[in-house]
Amino acid sequence: MTQRQALERSIRSLGGTWDTWRAVNTLRDAGYGEGDRRQQEKRARQVLRDLADAGVIVKAAPDSATYRAVEQ
C-alpha cells in the first residue's frame, strides 16, 4: 500500500477535517514514519495535495491547509 492509499483509506473511513498533523500521525501509524518531523510534515502535505488534486478531499477554507473529505 502506498502512502496515498493509506491516507485515502483513513480519510474515507474516518471523515472529518484533515490537516498536516493528522496526516502525519495517520501515515506514521500506517508505517510511513521515517525521517524527522519536518520530512514527515513535508511528505504529508504532498500526499494531501495529491488527494485534493484527485478530488478525494477539498480545502475547508481557501487560505488554510485544512481539508475535508468529498461526499461520495
C-alpha distances in whole Angstrom, upper triangle without the diagonal:
4,7,8,6,6,10,11,10,12,15,15,16,18,20,22,23,20,21,20,21,19,16,16,17,14,11,13,13,9,10,10,14,16,19,22,22,23,20,17,19,19,16,15,18,17,13,16,18,16,15,19,19,17,19,17,19,23,25,27,30,30,31,28,25,24,22,22,20,22,23,22
4,5,5,6,9,10,11,13,14,15,17,18,19,22,21,18,19,17,19,17,14,14,15,13,10,12,13,10,10,9,13,14,16,19,19,20,17,15,16,16,12,12,15,13,10,13,15,12,12,16,17,15,18,15,17,20,22,25,27,27,28,25,22,22,20,20,19,20,23,22
4,5,5,6,8,10,11,12,14,16,16,17,19,18,15,15,14,15,14,10,10,12,10,7,10,11,8,9,7,10,12,14,16,16,16,14,11,13,13,9,9,12,10,7,10,13,11,11,14,15,14,16,14,15,18,20,22,24,25,25,22,18,18,17,18,17,19,21,21
4,5,5,6,8,10,10,12,14,15,15,17,17,14,15,14,15,14,10,12,14,11,9,13,14,11,12,11,14,15,17,19,18,18,16,13,14,14,10,9,11,9,6,8,10,8,7,11,12,11,13,11,12,15,17,19,22,22,23,20,17,17,15,15,14,16,18,18
4,6,5,6,9,10,10,12,14,15,17,17,15,17,16,18,15,12,14,15,12,10,13,13,10,12,12,15,17,20,22,21,21,19,16,17,17,14,12,14,13,9,11,13,11,9,13,14,12,14,11,13,17,19,21,24,25,26,23,20,19,16,16,14,16,18,17
4,6,5,6,9,10,11,12,14,16,16,14,15,15,15,13,10,11,12,8,7,10,10,7,9,9,12,15,18,20,19,20,18,14,16,16,13,11,14,14,10,11,14,13,11,15,16,15,16,13,14,18,19,21,24,25,26,23,19,18,16,16,14,17,19,18
4,5,5,6,9,10,10,11,13,13,10,12,11,12,10,7,9,10,7,6,10,10,8,11,10,13,16,18,19,17,18,16,13,13,14,11,9,11,11,8,8,12,11,9,12,14,13,14,11,11,14,16,17,20,21,22,19,16,14,12,13,11,14,16,17
4,5,5,6,9,10,10,12,13,11,13,14,15,12,10,13,14,10,10,14,14,12,15,14,16,19,21,23,21,21,20,17,16,17,14,12,13,13,9,9,12,10,7,10,12,10,11,7,9,13,15,17,20,21,22,20,16,15,12,11,9,11,13,13
4,6,5,6,8,10,13,14,13,15,16,17,14,12,14,14,10,11,14,13,11,14,14,17,20,22,24,22,23,22,18,19,20,17,14,16,16,12,12,15,14,11,14,16,14,14,10,12,16,18,19,23,24,25,22,19,17,15,13,11,13,14,13
4,5,5,6,8,10,11,10,13,14,14,10,9,12,11,8,9,12,11,10,13,14,16,19,21,22,20,22,21,17,17,19,16,13,15,16,13,12,15,15,12,15,17,16,15,12,12,15,17,17,21,23,24,21,18,15,13,12,10,13,14,15
4,6,5,5,8,9,8,11,13,13,10,9,13,12,9,11,14,14,13,16,16,18,21,23,23,21,22,21,18,17,18,16,13,14,15,12,10,13,13,10,12,15,13,12,9,8,12,13,14,18,20,21,18,15,13,10,8,7,10,11,12
4,6,6,9,11,11,15,16,17,14,13,16,16,13,14,17,16,15,19,19,21,24,26,27,25,26,24,21,21,22,19,16,17,18,14,13,16,15,11,13,16,13,12,8,9,13,15,16,19,21,23,20,18,15,12,10,7,9,9,9
4,6,10,12,12,16,18,18,14,14,17,15,12,14,17,15,14,18,19,21,24,26,27,25,27,26,22,22,23,21,18,20,20,17,16,19,18,15,17,19,17,16,12,13,16,18,18,22,24,26,23,20,17,15,12,10,12,12,12
4,7,9,10,13,16,15,11,12,15,14,11,14,16,14,14,18,19,20,24,26,26,23,25,24,21,20,22,20,17,18,20,17,15,18,19,15,17,20,18,17,13,13,15,17,16,20,22,24,20,18,15,13,11,9,12,12,14
4,7,8,12,15,15,12,12,16,15,13,15,18,17,17,20,20,22,25,27,27,24,25,25,21,20,22,20,17,17,19,16,14,17,17,14,14,18,16,14,11,10,12,14,13,16,19,21,18,16,13,10,7,6,9,9,11
4,7,10,13,14,11,12,15,15,13,16,19,18,19,22,21,22,26,27,26,23,24,24,21,19,21,20,17,17,19,17,14,17,18,15,15,18,18,16,13,10,11,12,10,14,17,18,15,14,10,9,6,7,10,11,14
4,7,10,11,9,10,14,14,13,15,18,18,19,21,20,21,24,25,24,21,21,22,19,16,18,18,14,14,16,15,12,14,16,13,13,17,17,15,12,9,10,9,8,11,14,15,11,10,7,6,5,7,11,13,16
4,7,8,6,7,10,11,10,12,15,15,16,18,17,17,20,21,21,17,18,18,15,13,15,14,10,10,13,11,8,11,13,11,11,15,16,14,12,9,10,9,9,12,14,14,11,8,6,5,6,8,12,14,17
4,6,5,6,9,10,11,12,14,16,17,19,17,16,19,19,18,15,15,15,13,10,12,12,9,8,12,11,8,11,14,12,12,16,17,16,14,11,11,10,10,12,13,13,9,6,5,6,9,12,15,18,20
4,6,5,6,9,10,10,12,14,15,16,14,13,16,15,14,11,11,12,9,6,9,9,6,6,10,10,8,11,13,13,13,16,18,18,16,13,14,12,13,14,15,14,11,7,8,9,12,14,18,21,23
4,5,5,6,9,10,11,12,14,16,14,12,15,15,14,10,11,12,9,7,11,11,8,9,13,12,11,14,16,16,17,20,21,21,18,16,17,15,15,17,18,17,13,11,10,12,14,16,20,22,24
4,5,5,6,9,10,11,12,14,13,13,16,17,16,13,14,15,11,10,13,12,9,10,13,12,11,14,16,14,16,19,19,19,16,14,15,15,15,17,19,18,14,12,10,11,12,13,17,19,21
4,5,5,6,8,10,10,12,11,11,14,15,15,12,13,13,9,8,11,9,6,8,10,9,8,11,13,12,13,16,16,17,14,12,14,14,15,17,19,18,15,11,10,10,12,13,16,19,20
4,5,5,6,9,10,11,9,8,11,11,11,9,10,10,6,6,9,8,6,9,11,10,10,13,15,14,16,19,19,20,18,16,18,17,18,20,21,20,17,13,13,14,16,17,20,23,24
4,6,5,6,9,10,9,8,12,13,13,10,13,13,9,10,13,12,9,12,15,13,13,17,18,17,19,21,22,22,19,18,20,19,20,22,23,23,19,16,15,15,16,17,21,23,24
4,5,5,6,9,9,9,13,15,15,13,15,15,11,11,14,12,9,12,14,12,12,16,16,14,17,20,19,20,16,16,18,18,19,22,23,23,20,16,15,14,15,15,19,21,21
4,5,5,6,5,6,10,12,13,12,14,12,9,10,12,9,8,11,12,10,11,15,14,14,17,19,18,19,17,16,19,19,21,23,24,24,21,17,16,16,17,17,20,22,23
4,5,5,5,4,8,10,11,10,13,12,8,11,13,11,10,14,15,13,14,18,18,17,20,22,22,23,20,20,22,22,23,26,27,26,23,19,19,19,20,20,23,26,26
4,5,7,7,11,14,15,14,17,16,12,14,17,14,13,16,17,15,16,20,20,19,21,24,23,24,21,20,23,24,24,27,28,28,24,21,20,20,20,20,23,25,25
4,6,8,11,14,16,16,18,16,13,15,17,14,12,16,16,14,15,19,18,17,20,22,21,22,19,19,22,23,24,27,29,29,25,22,21,20,20,19,22,24,24
4,6,8,12,14,14,17,14,12,15,16,13,13,17,17,15,17,20,19,19,22,24,23,25,22,22,25,26,27,30,31,30,27,23,23,22,23,22,25,27,27
4,6,9,11,12,14,11,8,11,13,10,10,14,14,12,14,17,16,17,20,21,21,23,20,20,23,24,25,27,28,28,24,21,21,20,22,21,24,27,27
4,7,8,9,11,9,7,10,12,10,10,14,15,14,16,18,18,19,22,23,23,25,23,22,24,24,26,28,28,27,24,20,21,21,23,23,26,29,29
4,7,9,11,8,7,11,12,10,12,15,15,15,18,20,20,21,23,25,25,27,25,25,27,26,28,30,30,29,26,22,23,24,25,26,29,31,32
4,7,8,6,6,10,10,10,12,15,15,16,18,20,20,22,24,25,26,28,26,25,27,27,28,29,29,28,25,22,23,24,26,27,30,33,34
4,6,5,6,9,10,11,12,14,16,17,18,20,21,23,25,26,27,29,27,26,27,26,27,28,28,26,24,21,22,23,26,27,30,33,35
4,6,5,6,9,10,10,12,14,15,16,18,20,21,22,24,26,27,25,23,24,23,24,25,25,23,20,17,18,20,23,25,28,31,32
4,5,5,6,9,10,11,12,14,15,17,18,20,21,23,24,26,25,23,23,22,23,24,23,21,19,16,18,20,23,25,28,31,32
4,5,5,6,9,10,11,12,14,15,17,18,20,21,23,25,23,22,23,22,24,25,24,23,20,17,19,20,23,24,27,30,31
4,5,5,6,9,10,11,12,14,15,16,18,20,21,23,21,20,21,20,22,23,23,22,19,15,17,18,20,21,24,27,29
4,5,5,6,9,10,10,12,14,15,16,18,20,21,20,18,19,17,19,20,20,18,15,12,13,15,18,20,22,26,27
4,5,5,6,9,10,11,12,14,15,17,19,20,19,18,18,17,19,20,19,18,16,12,14,16,19,20,23,26,28
4,6,5,6,9,10,11,12,14,15,17,19,17,17,18,18,20,21,21,20,17,14,15,16,18,19,21,25,26
4,5,5,6,9,10,11,12,14,15,17,15,14,15,15,17,18,19,18,15,11,12,12,15,16,18,22,23
4,5,5,6,9,10,10,12,14,15,14,13,13,12,15,16,15,15,12,8,10,11,14,15,18,21,23
4,5,5,6,9,10,10,12,14,14,13,14,14,17,18,17,17,15,11,13,13,15,16,18,22,23
4,5,5,6,9,10,10,12,11,11,13,13,16,18,18,18,16,12,13,12,14,14,16,19,20
4,5,5,6,9,10,11,9,8,9,10,12,14,14,15,12,9,9,8,10,11,13,16,18
4,5,5,6,9,10,10,9,9,10,13,14,13,14,12,9,11,9,12,13,14,18,19
4,5,5,6,9,9,9,11,12,16,17,16,18,16,13,14,12,14,13,14,17,18
4,5,5,6,5,6,8,11,14,16,16,18,16,13,12,10,11,10,10,14,14
4,5,5,6,5,6,8,11,13,13,15,13,11,11,8,9,9,9,13,14
4,5,8,8,9,11,14,16,14,17,16,14,14,12,13,12,12,15,16
4,6,8,10,13,16,18,17,20,18,16,16,13,13,12,11,14,13
4,6,7,10,13,15,15,18,17,15,15,11,11,9,7,10,10
4,7,11,13,16,16,19,17,15,13,10,9,6,6,9,9
4,7,9,12,13,15,13,11,10,6,5,4,5,9,11
4,6,9,9,12,11,10,8,5,6,6,6,10,13
4,5,6,9,7,7,6,4,6,9,10,13,16
4,7,9,7,8,6,5,6,9,10,13,16
4,6,5,8,7,8,10,13,14,16,20
4,6,8,9,10,12,15,15,18,21
4,7,9,11,14,17,18,21,24
4,5,8,11,15,16,20,23
4,7,10,13,15,19,22
4,7,10,13,16,19
4,7,9,12,15
4,7,9,12
4,6,9
4,6
4
